[in-house]
Amino acid sequence: MDAPQCMQLSCALDSSRSVRTLFVDVKKALDHVGHNILLNKMTSLSIPNCLIGWRFSFLQSRKQRVKLGNLYSGWADMVGGMPQGTWLGPLTFVIYVTDLYLHALSISSLMILR
């Protein structure tokens, strides 16, 4: 939040006006990234097709399984989520939530105009 927004928030609170705030827990956010949704968002952001293809080659044909003690589950195809511990995971998450930020800015602008 930049200084002007902070001042607006502070002034609203000081004058007993209502303030709306959204808090989002992103602790497990990378576990819920839908690959098809990500593809649509990357396309709408005009990311070059070669980069989109490269990104999806990293995601496709991934499998996972669970280990509990000495037992292993069967392998399952991953249709969502990001591999943990990669530098592409956080970058992908930023792409995934960019439209939320842009939407919040447009709502904020509308509220300032009131």
Rosetta blueprint (number, residue, H / E / L):
1 M L
2 D L
3 A H
4 P H
5 Q H
6 C H
7 M H
8 Q H
9 L H
10 S H
11 C H
12 A H
13 L H
14 D H
15 S L
16 S L
17 R L
18 S L
19 V L
20 R L
21 T L
22 L L
23 F L
24 V L
25 D L
26 V L
27 K L
28 K L
29 A H
30 L H
31 D H
32 H H
33 V L
34 G E
35 H H
36 N H
37 I H
38 L H
39 L H
40 N H
41 K H
42 M H
43 T H
44 S H
45 L L
46 S L
47 I L
48 P L
49 N H
50 C H
51 L H
52 I H
53 G H
54 W H
55 R H
56 F H
57 S H
58 F H
59 L H
60 Q L
61 S L
62 R L
63 K E
64 Q E
65 R L
66 V L
67 K E
68 L E
69 G L
70 N L
71 L E
72 Y E
73 S L
74 G L
75 W L
76 A E
77 D E
78 M L
79 V L
80 G E
81 G L
82 M L
83 P L
84 Q L
85 G L
86 T L
87 W L
88 L H
89 G H
90 P H
91 L H
92 T H
93 F H
94 V H
95 I H
96 Y H
97 V H
98 T H
99 D H
100 L H
101 Y H
102 L H
103 H H
104 A H
105 L H
106 S H
107 I H
108 S H
109 S H
110 L H
111 M H
112 I H
113 L H
114 R L
